[in-house]
Amino acid sequence: MSLSRPAERPKRILIFGGTGDANRIAEDLMHEFGRDVRLQLSLAGRTSAPSLPDGVPVRIGGFGGPEGIITHLKNEQIDLVIDATHPYATEISHNIAKACHAVAMPCIQYHRPAWEQTEDDNWIMVKSIEEAAKILPDVGNRALIASGAKNLHAFEGLEKTWLLVRTVDAPRDPFDLEFGEWLFARGPFSVESETELLERNEIDVIVSKNSGGDATFAKIEAARNLGIPVIMIERPGGEPVIQAPSRSEIIDTVRETLKKV
């Protein structure tokens, strides 16, 4: 009498999230691999009431650097890591890559494609938010600051440019905005609503990160239609891990990677 082989345990995948892409990747993996994988989603907890995928355990909060990530990988017996954090979340992406290299853990970084400038766009490229703040008074008088909630203190003390500073939630460490207003709103936004916002506030320049994706692209399209310049903060480079620029490539890479672990 032959004995049946014991079922192999599901492969455990830890997804670092913070974007809608992470949720969609989790849903893709569940659809593609079903019970062959067990997912966990990790969020930094920087936004209130985050959108979460159904049926995926969620961990909220930081790890305390690479060492904390390593401890979690070992304790949870993780087989594969997917970094689907924001393209500008360089600190956490660096910590993820460092931790995975330290324990020889396969890691895939989802690097969604950046927006591409057209001949109808007027982009002024800068390398940092500090550089954007430095040149802002020479570009416009009324600015929409739509670069996220980090490092906003770079705009403190500007007296020549009125600022409409838009973030998802109220910043934990807001700067003294003497000449302007705070606006708390969560995308996705439509071109129509962004156009109305820009016109109503007489915005003549936008500061943005080249985040890619659809959720916040409407402001770029509205700026293009209205002839408004965009001070565009360039993308940081990816980490030295497996790179995947699309969700379909994530699936293919996961399939090949799990054959080896």
One Martini backbone bead per residue (centre of mass of N, CA, C, O) as a GRO file, in nm:
protein
  261
    1MET     BB    1   0.095   0.036   0.024
    2SER     BB    2   0.055   0.366  -0.048
    3LEU     BB    3   0.165   0.679   0.048
    4SER     BB    4   0.069   0.983   0.091
    5ARG     BB    5   0.162   1.294   0.052
    6PRO     BB    6   0.212   1.559   0.213
    7ALA     BB    7   0.110   1.862   0.229
    8GLU     BB    8   0.212   2.153   0.130
    9ARG     BB    9   0.275   2.439   0.247
   10PRO     BB   10   0.209   2.746   0.225
   11LYS     BB   11   0.322   3.023   0.091
   12ARG     BB   12   0.483   3.305   0.236
   13ILE     BB   13   0.364   3.644   0.192
   14LEU     BB   14   0.508   3.967   0.210
   15ILE     BB   15   0.340   4.284   0.197
   16PHE     BB   16   0.437   4.603   0.123
   17GLY     BB   17   0.251   4.888   0.168
   18GLY     BB   18   0.048   5.208   0.077
   19THR     BB   19  -0.107   5.118  -0.179
   20GLY     BB   20  -0.330   5.018  -0.416
   21ASP     BB   21  -0.139   4.813  -0.545
   22ALA     BB   22  -0.113   4.616  -0.307
   23ASN     BB   23  -0.406   4.522  -0.311
   24ARG     BB   24  -0.406   4.417  -0.607
   25ILE     BB   25  -0.181   4.213  -0.567
   26ALA     BB   26  -0.322   4.043  -0.356
   27GLU     BB   27  -0.563   3.970  -0.537
   28ASP     BB   28  -0.399   3.835  -0.761
   29LEU     BB   29  -0.272   3.610  -0.584
   30MET     BB   30  -0.534   3.477  -0.491
   31HIS     BB   31  -0.639   3.412  -0.776
   32GLU     BB   32  -0.383   3.249  -0.880
   33PHE     BB   33  -0.305   3.063  -0.593
   34GLY     BB   34  -0.464   3.063  -0.344
   35ARG     BB   35  -0.381   2.808  -0.116
   36ASP     BB   36  -0.063   2.830  -0.192
   37VAL     BB   37  -0.104   3.096  -0.028
   38ARG     BB   38   0.011   3.329   0.232
   39LEU     BB   39  -0.092   3.640   0.337
   40GLN     BB   40   0.071   3.963   0.417
   41LEU     BB   41   0.002   4.296   0.531
   42SER     BB   42   0.208   4.593   0.543
   43LEU     BB   43   0.167   4.891   0.744
   44ALA     BB   44   0.266   5.200   0.870
   45GLY     BB   45   0.018   5.408   0.955
   46ARG     BB   46  -0.006   5.713   0.808
   47THR     BB   47  -0.308   5.646   0.745
   48SER     BB   48  -0.634   5.679   0.764
   49ALA     BB   49  -0.843   5.454   0.665
   50PRO     BB   50  -0.745   5.221   0.498
   51SER     BB   51  -0.739   5.035   0.226
   52LEU     BB   52  -0.854   4.690   0.217
   53PRO     BB   53  -0.821   4.368   0.165
   54ASP     BB   54  -0.980   4.083   0.142
   55GLY     BB   55  -0.852   3.818   0.341
   56VAL     BB   56  -0.603   3.992   0.468
   57PRO     BB   57  -0.366   4.015   0.676
   58VAL     BB   58  -0.287   4.293   0.901
   59ARG     BB   59  -0.006   4.508   0.951
   60ILE     BB   60   0.053   4.781   1.185
   61GLY     BB   61   0.360   4.924   1.156
   62GLY     BB   62   0.667   4.932   1.245
   63PHE     BB   63   1.005   4.766   1.284
   64GLY     BB   64   1.289   4.920   1.338
   65GLY     BB   65   1.413   4.818   1.089
   66PRO     BB   66   1.589   4.554   0.964
   67GLU     BB   67   1.583   4.383   1.224
   68GLY     BB   68   1.273   4.370   1.249
   69ILE     BB   69   1.225   4.233   0.980
   70ILE     BB   70   1.388   3.978   1.030
   71THR     BB   71   1.224   3.877   1.271
   72HIS     BB   72   0.958   3.852   1.115
   73LEU     BB   73   1.046   3.653   0.897
   74LYS     BB   74   1.113   3.427   1.099
   75ASN     BB   75   0.851   3.407   1.271
   76GLU     BB   76   0.663   3.377   0.991
   77GLN     BB   77   0.797   3.214   0.763
   78ILE     BB   78   0.899   3.358   0.517
   79ASP     BB   79   0.942   3.330   0.147
   80LEU     BB   80   0.830   3.623   0.046
   81VAL     BB   81   0.887   3.956  -0.087
   82ILE     BB   82   0.683   4.260  -0.132
   83ASP     BB   83   0.744   4.583  -0.268
   84ALA     BB   84   0.449   4.820  -0.249
   85THR     BB   85   0.539   5.089  -0.209
   86HIS     BB   86   0.612   5.392  -0.246
   87PRO     BB   87   0.835   5.531  -0.469
   88TYR     BB   88   0.928   5.746  -0.215
   89ALA     BB   89   0.988   5.506   0.004
   90THR     BB   90   1.311   5.474   0.066
   91GLU     BB   91   1.358   5.373   0.354
   92ILE     BB   92   1.188   5.112   0.353
   93SER     BB   93   1.312   4.988   0.098
   94HIS     BB   94   1.597   4.969   0.212
   95ASN     BB   95   1.525   4.790   0.457
   96ILE     BB   96   1.411   4.555   0.302
   97ALA     BB   97   1.660   4.487   0.131
   98LYS     BB   98   1.859   4.447   0.365
   99ALA     BB   99   1.707   4.216   0.505
  100CYS     BB  100   1.693   4.017   0.266
  101HIS     BB  101   1.998   3.992   0.220
  102ALA     BB  102   2.073   3.887   0.509
  103VAL     BB  103   1.858   3.614   0.454
  104ALA     BB  104   1.806   3.530   0.158
  105MET     BB  105   1.547   3.690   0.052
  106PRO     BB  106   1.315   3.713  -0.164
  107CYS     BB  107   1.269   4.021  -0.368
  108ILE     BB  108   1.001   4.236  -0.480
  109GLN     BB  109   0.983   4.535  -0.675
  110TYR     BB  110   0.735   4.763  -0.727
  111HIS     BB  111   0.764   4.972  -1.031
  112ARG     BB  112   0.583   5.191  -1.133
  113PRO     BB  113   0.527   5.379  -1.382
  114ALA     BB  114   0.601   5.669  -1.492
  115TRP     BB  115   0.540   5.961  -1.597
  116GLU     BB  116   0.502   6.115  -1.919
  117GLN     BB  117   0.615   6.355  -2.110
  118THR     BB  118   0.481   6.600  -2.310
  119GLU     BB  119   0.457   6.863  -2.536
  120ASP     BB  120   0.217   6.990  -2.337
  121ASP     BB  121   0.417   6.999  -2.114
  122ASN     BB  122   0.536   7.187  -1.807
  123TRP     BB  123   0.833   7.080  -1.685
  124ILE     BB  124   1.019   7.101  -1.373
  125MET     BB  125   1.309   6.955  -1.286
  126VAL     BB  126   1.376   6.788  -0.974
  127LYS     BB  127   1.540   6.618  -0.690
  128SER     BB  128   1.374   6.787  -0.466
  129ILE     BB  129   1.178   6.950  -0.236
  130GLU     BB  130   1.385   7.171  -0.176
  131GLU     BB  131   1.419   7.265  -0.470
  132ALA     BB  132   1.127   7.336  -0.518
  133ALA     BB  133   1.106   7.559  -0.297
  134LYS     BB  134   1.333   7.744  -0.407
  135ILE     BB  135   1.188   7.799  -0.705
  136LEU     BB  136   0.888   7.876  -0.669
  137PRO     BB  137   0.885   8.200  -0.664
  138ASP     BB  138   0.984   8.199  -0.982
  139VAL     BB  139   0.711   8.054  -1.105
  140GLY     BB  140   0.485   8.140  -0.876
  141ASN     BB  141   0.197   8.267  -0.673
  142ARG     BB  142   0.009   7.993  -0.693
  143ALA     BB  143   0.013   7.683  -0.511
  144LEU     BB  144   0.013   7.335  -0.555
  145ILE     BB  145   0.071   7.099  -0.298
  146ALA     BB  146   0.131   6.748  -0.431
  147SER     BB  147   0.378   6.567  -0.243
  148GLY     BB  148   0.275   6.508   0.025
  149ALA     BB  149   0.364   6.478   0.386
  150LYS     BB  150   0.663   6.503   0.334
  151ASN     BB  151   0.878   6.768   0.383
  152LEU     BB  152   0.703   7.047   0.418
  153HIS     BB  153   0.911   7.244   0.558
  154ALA     BB  154   1.034   7.358   0.291
  155PHE     BB  155   0.778   7.582   0.275
  156GLU     BB  156   0.864   7.748   0.496
  157GLY     BB  157   0.847   8.109   0.471
  158LEU     BB  158   0.689   8.176   0.233
  159GLU     BB  159   0.590   8.505   0.082
  160LYS     BB  160   0.526   8.497  -0.247
  161THR     BB  161   0.365   8.215  -0.211
  162TRP     BB  162   0.072   8.069  -0.237
  163LEU     BB  163  -0.066   7.785  -0.048
  164LEU     BB  164  -0.193   7.460  -0.147
  165VAL     BB  165  -0.207   7.196   0.087
  166ARG     BB  166  -0.217   6.853  -0.007
  167THR     BB  167  -0.357   6.588   0.190
  168VAL     BB  168  -0.495   6.317   0.326
  169ASP     BB  169  -0.385   6.406   0.601
  170ALA     BB  170  -0.299   6.539   0.875
  171PRO     BB  171  -0.017   6.636   0.978
  172ARG     BB  172   0.187   6.559   1.246
  173ASP     BB  173   0.404   6.801   1.137
  174PRO     BB  174   0.317   7.095   1.094
  175PHE     BB  175   0.348   7.387   0.943
  176ASP     BB  176   0.361   7.733   0.921
  177LEU     BB  177   0.074   7.852   0.748
  178GLU     BB  178   0.045   8.184   0.660
  179PHE     BB  179   0.031   8.150   0.318
  180GLY     BB  180  -0.257   7.969   0.321
  181GLU     BB  181  -0.378   7.620   0.277
  182TRP     BB  182  -0.546   7.343   0.380
  183LEU     BB  183  -0.593   7.009   0.217
  184PHE     BB  184  -0.812   6.729   0.267
  185ALA     BB  185  -0.752   6.450   0.042
  186ARG     BB  186  -0.869   6.164  -0.151
  187GLY     BB  187  -0.813   5.963  -0.384
  188PRO     BB  188  -0.943   5.978  -0.666
  189PHE     BB  189  -0.926   6.210  -0.935
  190SER     BB  190  -1.059   6.435  -1.150
  191VAL     BB  191  -1.025   6.652  -1.403
  192GLU     BB  192  -1.262   6.831  -1.328
  193SER     BB  193  -1.192   6.879  -1.025
  194GLU     BB  194  -0.904   6.987  -1.074
  195THR     BB  195  -0.978   7.224  -1.252
  196GLU     BB  196  -1.161   7.365  -1.047
  197LEU     BB  197  -0.946   7.400  -0.827
  198LEU     BB  198  -0.743   7.570  -0.991
  199GLU     BB  199  -0.937   7.800  -1.072
  200ARG     BB  200  -1.052   7.885  -0.792
  201ASN     BB  201  -0.733   7.931  -0.682
  202GLU     BB  202  -0.539   8.043  -0.900
  203ILE     BB  203  -0.342   7.839  -1.015
  204ASP     BB  204   0.023   7.856  -1.147
  205VAL     BB  205   0.137   7.599  -0.976
  206ILE     BB  206   0.292   7.271  -0.939
  207VAL     BB  207   0.370   7.025  -0.688
  208SER     BB  208   0.531   6.707  -0.773
  209LYS     BB  209   0.536   6.372  -0.793
  210ASN     BB  210   0.641   6.085  -0.985
  211SER     BB  211   0.425   5.832  -0.910
  212GLY     BB  212   0.220   5.737  -1.081
  213GLY     BB  213  -0.057   5.635  -1.198
  214ASP     BB  214  -0.416   5.724  -1.153
  215ALA     BB  215  -0.511   5.873  -0.886
  216THR     BB  216  -0.315   6.162  -0.952
  217PHE     BB  217  -0.312   6.246  -1.268
  218ALA     BB  218  -0.525   6.474  -1.309
  219LYS     BB  219  -0.344   6.721  -1.240
  220ILE     BB  220  -0.166   6.691  -1.493
  221GLU     BB  221  -0.390   6.720  -1.703
  222ALA     BB  222  -0.497   6.992  -1.606
  223ALA     BB  223  -0.235   7.148  -1.644
  224ARG     BB  224  -0.211   7.099  -1.945
  225ASN     BB  225  -0.485   7.236  -2.028
  226LEU     BB  226  -0.397   7.522  -1.866
  227GLY     BB  227  -0.079   7.582  -1.872
  228ILE     BB  228   0.059   7.458  -1.613
  229PRO     BB  229   0.320   7.432  -1.425
  230VAL     BB  230   0.549   7.160  -1.320
  231ILE     BB  231   0.707   7.063  -1.032
  232MET     BB  232   0.919   6.781  -1.072
  233ILE     BB  233   0.992   6.510  -0.880
  234GLU     BB  234   1.209   6.282  -0.899
  235ARG     BB  235   1.288   5.965  -0.917
  236PRO     BB  236   1.394   5.715  -0.750
  237GLY     BB  237   1.571   5.450  -0.722
  238GLY     BB  238   1.607   5.129  -0.706
  239GLU     BB  239   1.657   4.839  -0.565
  240PRO     BB  240   1.873   4.544  -0.527
  241VAL     BB  241   1.622   4.390  -0.671
  242ILE     BB  242   1.357   4.266  -0.792
  243GLN     BB  243   1.195   4.389  -1.083
  244ALA     BB  244   0.845   4.521  -1.126
  245PRO     BB  245   0.630   4.713  -1.356
  246SER     BB  246   0.397   4.492  -1.311
  247ARG     BB  247   0.147   4.280  -1.215
  248SER     BB  248   0.205   4.051  -1.417
  249GLU     BB  249   0.507   4.032  -1.336
  250ILE     BB  250   0.461   3.951  -1.051
  251ILE     BB  251   0.331   3.679  -1.106
  252ASP     BB  252   0.566   3.555  -1.268
  253THR     BB  253   0.782   3.594  -1.044
  254VAL     BB  254   0.644   3.433  -0.824
  255ARG     BB  255   0.630   3.165  -0.970
  256GLU     BB  256   0.942   3.132  -1.006
  257THR     BB  257   1.030   3.176  -0.708
  258LEU     BB  258   0.857   2.941  -0.567
  259LYS     BB  259   1.024   2.707  -0.704
  260LYS     BB  260   1.294   2.784  -0.510
  261VAL     BB  261   1.151   2.767  -0.196
   0.00000   0.00000   0.00000
